[in-house]
Amino acid sequence: MRVIVQRTSRAQVSIDGELVGKIDKGFMLLVGITHNDTHDDADYLAKKVSGLRVFEDEEGKMNLNISQVKGQILSISQFTLYGDCRKGNRPSFIDAARPEMAQPLYDYFNQVLTSEYGLKVATGRFGADMKVDFINDGPVTILIDSANR
């Protein structure tokens, strides 16, 4: 399971021109799931995301986590994180989990962020053609992969 974490000052997602998720300061997450991912992977990533200290303290150092700054999360499912571009110019997505497996794990990940860590989580719609608009604050962008613990 992979998550791209982007610190944001605002983020929103629209589907067919309708705003379906919006946050202020916090994280915009792109979440990718592969075939062998489990609840353990989702638990690991939720803990990492919630504890990630990339917000500035009063001295301007990245030392605070999302809860300490009362931040929110916009979580977007992103199967293309498992795109393989090693052969040719057209990515292969064979490593991305099928929707019937990926969606329940994506939902579980978001639920853990809410129930275990008390974070407000907005989402897009799994499998939809989404338009995501956000301001990457910093910019700060971090990739966390549960396979690399």
Accessible surface in RSA format (square Angstrom, percent):
REM  Atomic radii and reference values for relative SASA: ProtOr
REM  Chains: A
REM  Algorithm: Lee & Richards
REM  Probe-radius: 1.40
REM  Slices: 20
REM RES _ NUM      All-atoms   Total-Side   Main-Chain    Non-polar    All polar
REM                ABS   REL    ABS   REL    ABS   REL    ABS   REL    ABS   REL
RES MET A   1     2.18   1.1   0.00   0.0   2.18   5.2   0.00   0.0   2.18   2.9
RES ARG A   2    71.72  30.1  71.72  36.6   0.00   0.0   5.37   7.3  66.35  40.2
RES VAL A   3     0.00   0.0   0.00   0.0   0.00   0.0   0.00   0.0   0.00   0.0
RES ILE A   4    35.64  20.3  35.64  26.6   0.00   0.0  35.64  25.7   0.00   0.0
RES VAL A   5     1.62   1.1   1.29   1.2   0.33   0.8   1.29   1.1   0.33   0.9
RES GLN A   6    24.10  13.5  24.10  17.6   0.00   0.0   0.00   0.0  24.10  18.3
RES ARG A   7    16.05   6.7  15.86   8.1   0.19   0.4   1.89   2.6  14.16   8.6
RES THR A   8     0.11   0.1   0.00   0.0   0.11   0.3   0.00   0.0   0.11   0.2
RES SER A   9    52.58  44.4  40.67  54.3  11.91  27.4  34.64  73.8  17.94  25.1
RES ARG A  10    84.65  35.5  84.65  43.2   0.00   0.0  40.82  55.8  43.84  26.6
RES ALA A  11     1.03   0.9   0.00   0.0   1.03   2.3   0.32   0.5   0.71   1.9
RES GLN A  12    50.92  28.5  50.91  37.2   0.01   0.0   1.99   4.2  48.93  37.1
RES VAL A  13     0.13   0.1   0.00   0.0   0.13   0.3   0.13   0.1   0.00   0.0
RES SER A  14    22.75  19.2  22.68  30.3   0.07   0.2   8.81  18.8  13.94  19.5
RES ILE A  15    10.90   6.2   9.30   6.9   1.60   3.9   9.37   6.7   1.53   4.2
RES ASP A  16   144.38 101.1 101.96 101.5  42.42 100.3  43.78 103.0 100.60 100.3
RES GLY A  17    79.56  98.1   0.00   N/A  79.56  98.1  38.40 105.4  41.16  92.2
RES GLU A  18   107.40  61.7 101.17  76.5   6.23  14.8  40.39  78.1  67.01  54.7
RES LEU A  19    87.65  48.8  64.31  46.0  23.33  58.7  64.31  45.2  23.33  62.8
RES VAL A  20    46.74  30.8  13.06  11.8  33.68  81.2  20.67  18.0  26.07  70.7
RES GLY A  21     7.28   9.0   0.00   N/A   7.28   9.0   6.89  18.9   0.40   0.9
RES LYS A  22   109.48  53.4  97.60  59.9  11.88  28.3  43.45  39.1  66.03  70.3
RES ILE A  23     2.92   1.7   0.00   0.0   2.92   7.0   2.83   2.0   0.09   0.2
RES ASP A  24    90.81  63.6  90.62  90.2   0.20   0.5  25.27  59.5  65.54  65.4
RES LYS A  25    92.95  45.3  91.36  56.1   1.59   3.8  47.20  42.5  45.74  48.7
RES GLY A  26     0.00   0.0   0.00   N/A   0.00   0.0   0.00   0.0   0.00   0.0
RES PHE A  27     0.00   0.0   0.00   0.0   0.00   0.0   0.00   0.0   0.00   0.0
RES MET A  28     1.65   0.9   1.65   1.1   0.00   0.0   1.65   1.4   0.00   0.0
RES LEU A  29     0.00   0.0   0.00   0.0   0.00   0.0   0.00   0.0   0.00   0.0
RES LEU A  30    33.20  18.5  33.20  23.8   0.00   0.0  33.20  23.3   0.00   0.0
RES VAL A  31     2.65   1.7   0.00   0.0   2.65   6.4   0.00   0.0   2.65   7.2
RES GLY A  32     0.65   0.8   0.00   N/A   0.65   0.8   0.65   1.8   0.00   0.0
RES ILE A  33     8.25   4.7   3.86   2.9   4.38  10.6   3.86   2.8   4.38  11.9
RES THR A  34    21.21  15.1  21.21  21.5   0.00   0.0  12.98  17.4   8.23  12.4
RES HIS A  35    99.71  54.5  82.36  57.2  17.35  44.4  65.98  68.0  33.73  39.2
RES ASN A  36   120.68  83.2 100.14  96.8  20.54  49.5  42.74 102.9  77.93  75.3
RES ASP A  37    11.51   8.1   5.11   5.1   6.39  15.1   0.01   0.0  11.49  11.5
RES THR A  38    72.20  51.3  66.60  67.5   5.59  13.3  66.94  89.9   5.26   7.9
RES HIS A  39    99.52  54.4  97.21  67.6   2.32   5.9  61.63  63.5  37.89  44.1
RES ASP A  40    85.87  60.1  80.82  80.4   5.05  11.9  28.04  66.0  57.83  57.7
RES ASP A  41    18.74  13.1  18.74  18.7   0.00   0.0   0.00   0.0  18.74  18.7
RES ALA A  42     0.00   0.0   0.00   0.0   0.00   0.0   0.00   0.0   0.00   0.0
RES ASP A  43    56.60  39.6  53.24  53.0   3.36   7.9  25.34  59.6  31.26  31.2
RES TYR A  44    48.67  22.7  41.49  23.6   7.18  18.7  38.06  28.6  10.61  13.1
RES LEU A  45     0.00   0.0   0.00   0.0   0.00   0.0   0.00   0.0   0.00   0.0
RES ALA A  46     0.00   0.0   0.00   0.0   0.00   0.0   0.00   0.0   0.00   0.0
RES LYS A  47   138.34  67.5 135.68  83.3   2.66   6.3  78.42  70.6  59.93  63.8
RES LYS A  48    95.17  46.4  92.38  56.7   2.78   6.6  36.71  33.0  58.45  62.3
RES VAL A  49     0.00   0.0   0.00   0.0   0.00   0.0   0.00   0.0   0.00   0.0
RES SER A  50    10.61   9.0   6.73   9.0   3.88   8.9   3.64   7.8   6.97   9.8
RES GLY A  51    37.63  46.4   0.00   N/A  37.63  46.4  26.81  73.6  10.83  24.2
RES LEU A  52    34.58  19.3  30.89  22.1   3.69   9.3  34.52  24.2   0.06   0.2
RES ARG A  53   143.17  60.1 128.74  65.6  14.43  34.3  35.11  48.0 108.06  65.5
RES VAL A  54     7.61   5.0   7.61   6.9   0.00   0.0   7.61   6.6   0.00   0.0
RES PHE A  55     3.01   1.5   2.77   1.7   0.24   0.6   3.01   1.8   0.00   0.0
RES GLU A  56    99.63  57.2  81.24  61.5  18.39  43.8  16.02  31.0  83.61  68.3
RES ASP A  57    21.67  15.2  11.27  11.2  10.41  24.6   5.43  12.8  16.24  16.2
RES GLU A  58   165.21  94.9 119.36  90.3  45.85 109.2  71.80 138.9  93.42  76.3
RES GLU A  59   128.03  73.5  95.54  72.3  32.48  77.3  39.82  77.0  88.21  72.0
RES GLY A  60    44.64  55.1   0.00   N/A  44.64  55.1  22.52  61.8  22.13  49.6
RES LYS A  61   132.64  64.7 128.43  78.8   4.21  10.0  82.17  74.0  50.47  53.8
RES MET A  62   105.17  54.5  80.21  53.1  24.95  59.4  77.39  65.8  27.78  36.8
RES ASN A  63    57.96  40.0  53.66  51.9   4.30  10.4   4.06   9.8  53.90  52.1
RES LEU A  64    42.23  23.5  42.23  30.2   0.00   0.0  42.23  29.7   0.00   0.0
RES ASN A  65    32.33  22.3  32.33  31.2   0.00   0.0   0.00   0.0  32.33  31.2
RES ILE A  66     0.00   0.0   0.00   0.0   0.00   0.0   0.00   0.0   0.00   0.0
RES SER A  67    57.32  48.4  41.79  55.8  15.54  35.8  36.26  77.2  21.06  29.5
RES GLN A  68   106.05  59.3  75.60  55.2  30.45  72.5  33.40  71.1  72.65  55.1
RES VAL A  69    28.23  18.6   8.27   7.5  19.96  48.1  15.62  13.6  12.62  34.2
RES LYS A  70   181.03  88.3 154.04  94.5  27.00  64.3 114.61 103.2  66.42  70.8
RES GLY A  71     7.90   9.7   0.00   N/A   7.90   9.7   0.00   0.0   7.90  17.7
RES GLN A  72    38.34  21.4  38.34  28.0   0.00   0.0   5.79  12.3  32.55  24.7
RES ILE A  73     0.00   0.0   0.00   0.0   0.00   0.0   0.00   0.0   0.00   0.0
RES LEU A  74     0.00   0.0   0.00   0.0   0.00   0.0   0.00   0.0   0.00   0.0
RES SER A  75     0.00   0.0   0.00   0.0   0.00   0.0   0.00   0.0   0.00   0.0
RES ILE A  76     3.44   2.0   3.33   2.5   0.10   0.2   3.44   2.5   0.00   0.0
RES SER A  77    17.78  15.0   9.54  12.7   8.24  19.0   6.02  12.8  11.76  16.5
RES GLN A  78    48.99  27.4  46.15  33.7   2.85   6.8   4.05   8.6  44.95  34.1
RES PHE A  79   118.80  59.4 112.95  70.0   5.85  15.2 115.18  69.8   3.62  10.4
RES THR A  80    59.10  42.0  45.25  45.9  13.84  33.0  36.77  49.4  22.33  33.7
RES LEU A  81    32.45  18.1  19.23  13.8  13.22  33.2  22.83  16.0   9.61  25.9
RES TYR A  82    16.24   7.6  13.32   7.6   2.92   7.6  12.51   9.4   3.73   4.6
RES GLY A  83    28.21  34.8   0.00   N/A  28.21  34.8   3.85  10.6  24.36  54.6
RES ASP A  84    33.79  23.7  26.50  26.4   7.28  17.2  12.77  30.1  21.01  21.0
RES CYS A  85    84.02  63.6  65.41  73.0  18.61  43.7  32.09  81.3  51.93  56.0
RES ARG A  86   204.33  85.8 166.40  84.8  37.93  90.3  81.77 111.7 122.57  74.3
RES LYS A  87   184.44  90.0 168.87 103.6  15.57  37.1 116.41 104.8  68.03  72.5
RES GLY A  88    62.48  77.1   0.00   N/A  62.48  77.1  39.37 108.0  23.11  51.8
RES ASN A  89   155.95 107.5 122.36 118.2  33.59  80.9  38.00  91.5 117.94 114.0
RES ARG A  90   207.77  87.2 192.93  98.3  14.83  35.3  72.22  98.7 135.55  82.2
RES PRO A  91    46.86  34.2  42.82  39.0   4.03  14.7  42.82  35.4   4.03  25.1
RES SER A  92    49.90  42.2  42.65  56.9   7.24  16.7  37.94  80.8  11.96  16.8
RES PHE A  93    74.39  37.2  60.58  37.5  13.81  35.9  61.95  37.6  12.43  35.6
RES ILE A  94   135.29  77.0 121.97  90.9  13.33  32.1 131.31  94.6   3.98  10.8
RES ASP A  95    60.94  42.7  60.66  60.4   0.28   0.7   7.36  17.3  53.59  53.4
RES ALA A  96    11.38  10.5   4.46   6.9   6.92  15.7   4.46   6.3   6.92  18.3
RES ALA A  97     8.97   8.3   0.40   0.6   8.57  19.5   0.48   0.7   8.50  22.5
RES ARG A  98   153.78  64.6 150.88  76.9   2.90   6.9  55.54  75.9  98.25  59.5
RES PRO A  99    69.45  50.6  68.04  62.0   1.42   5.1  68.83  56.8   0.63   3.9
RES GLU A 100   124.19  71.3  98.53  74.5  25.66  61.1  73.30 141.8  50.90  41.6
RES MET A 101    64.40  33.4  54.41  36.0  10.00  23.8  60.29  51.3   4.11   5.4
RES ALA A 102     7.60   7.0   7.60  11.7   0.00   0.0   7.60  10.7   0.00   0.0
RES GLN A 103    76.29  42.7  76.29  55.8   0.00   0.0   8.08  17.2  68.22  51.7
RES PRO A 104    77.36  56.4  67.65  61.7   9.70  35.3  72.80  60.1   4.55  28.3
RES LEU A 105     9.14   5.1   7.86   5.6   1.28   3.2   8.65   6.1   0.50   1.3
RES TYR A 106     7.94   3.7   7.94   4.5   0.00   0.0   6.40   4.8   1.54   1.9
RES ASP A 107    71.05  49.8  65.07  64.8   5.98  14.1  29.50  69.4  41.55  41.4
RES TYR A 108    53.94  25.2  48.61  27.7   5.33  13.9  35.62  26.8  18.32  22.6
RES PHE A 109     0.00   0.0   0.00   0.0   0.00   0.0   0.00   0.0   0.00   0.0
RES ASN A 110    12.68   8.7  12.12  11.7   0.56   1.4  10.98  26.4   1.71   1.6
RES GLN A 111    92.87  51.9  86.29  63.1   6.58  15.7  52.95 112.7  39.92  30.3
RES VAL A 112     8.04   5.3   8.04   7.3   0.00   0.0   8.04   7.0   0.00   0.0
RES LEU A 113     0.00   0.0   0.00   0.0   0.00   0.0   0.00   0.0   0.00   0.0
RES THR A 114    69.56  49.5  64.31  65.2   5.25  12.5  56.90  76.4  12.66  19.1
RES SER A 115    70.12  59.3  32.70  43.6  37.42  86.2  39.31  83.7  30.81  43.2
RES GLU A 116   124.35  71.4  95.06  71.9  29.29  69.7  17.75  34.3 106.59  87.0
RES TYR A 117    73.52  34.3  55.92  31.8  17.60  45.8  43.07  32.4  30.44  37.5
RES GLY A 118    67.67  83.5   0.00   N/A  67.67  83.5  33.44  91.8  34.23  76.7
RES LEU A 119     7.42   4.1   4.08   2.9   3.34   8.4   5.78   4.1   1.64   4.4
RES LYS A 120   115.80  56.5 104.63  64.2  11.17  26.6  81.80  73.6  34.01  36.2
RES VAL A 121    31.89  21.0   3.03   2.7  28.86  69.5   3.03   2.6  28.86  78.3
RES ALA A 122    16.32  15.0   9.10  14.0   7.22  16.4  16.32  23.0   0.00   0.0
RES THR A 123    45.97  32.7  38.61  39.1   7.36  17.5  14.38  19.3  31.59  47.8
RES GLY A 124    14.15  17.4   0.00   N/A  14.15  17.4   1.39   3.8  12.76  28.6
RES ARG A 125   124.46  52.3 120.72  61.5   3.74   8.9  56.64  77.4  67.82  41.1
RES PHE A 126    49.01  24.5  26.39  16.3  22.62  58.9  26.58  16.1  22.43  64.2
RES GLY A 127    70.91  87.4   0.00   N/A  70.91  87.4  36.17  99.3  34.73  77.8
RES ALA A 128    30.59  28.1   8.93  13.8  21.67  49.3  18.80  26.5  11.80  31.2
RES ASP A 129   108.75  76.2  91.39  91.0  17.36  41.0  43.42 102.2  65.33  65.2
RES MET A 130    34.81  18.0  13.16   8.7  21.65  51.5  13.16  11.2  21.65  28.7
RES LYS A 131   134.11  65.4 128.58  78.9   5.53  13.2  98.56  88.7  35.55  37.9
RES VAL A 132    54.31  35.7  21.26  19.2  33.05  79.6  21.66  18.8  32.65  88.6
RES ASP A 133    66.32  46.5  63.48  63.2   2.84   6.7  24.68  58.1  41.64  41.5
RES PHE A 134    61.34  30.7  40.56  25.1  20.78  54.1  40.56  24.6  20.78  59.5
RES ILE A 135    83.26  47.4  80.54  60.0   2.72   6.6  83.26  60.0   0.00   0.0
RES ASN A 136    41.17  28.4  22.78  22.0  18.39  44.3  15.59  37.5  25.58  24.7
RES ASP A 137    52.43  36.7  49.47  49.2   2.96   7.0   3.93   9.3  48.49  48.4
RES GLY A 138    56.79  70.0   0.00   N/A  56.79  70.0  15.94  43.7  40.85  91.5
RES PRO A 139   109.81  80.0  88.02  80.2  21.79  79.2  88.04  72.7  21.77 135.3
RES VAL A 140    18.29  12.0  14.91  13.5   3.38   8.1  18.29  15.9   0.00   0.0
RES THR A 141    75.20  53.5  45.21  45.8  30.00  71.5  40.29  54.1  34.91  52.8
RES ILE A 142    56.52  32.2  52.31  39.0   4.21  10.1  56.52  40.7   0.00   0.0
RES LEU A 143   110.11  61.3  82.32  58.9  27.79  69.9  82.32  57.8  27.79  74.8
RES ILE A 144    19.38  11.0  16.64  12.4   2.74   6.6  19.38  14.0   0.00   0.0
RES ASP A 145    17.17  12.0  11.85  11.8   5.32  12.6   2.72   6.4  14.44  14.4
RES SER A 146     4.59   3.9   0.84   1.1   3.75   8.6   0.00   0.0   4.59   6.4
RES ALA A 147    87.04  80.0  49.14  75.8  37.90  86.2  59.93  84.4  27.11  71.8
RES ASN A 148   116.35  80.2  88.87  85.9  27.48  66.2  32.47  78.1  83.88  81.1
RES ARG A 149   143.77  60.4  73.96  37.7  69.81 166.2  71.01  97.1  72.76  44.1
END  Absolute sums over single chains surface
CHAIN  1 A     8380.7       6573.5       1807.1       4312.8       4067.9
END  Absolute sums over all chains
TOTAL          8380.7       6573.5       1807.1       4312.8       4067.9
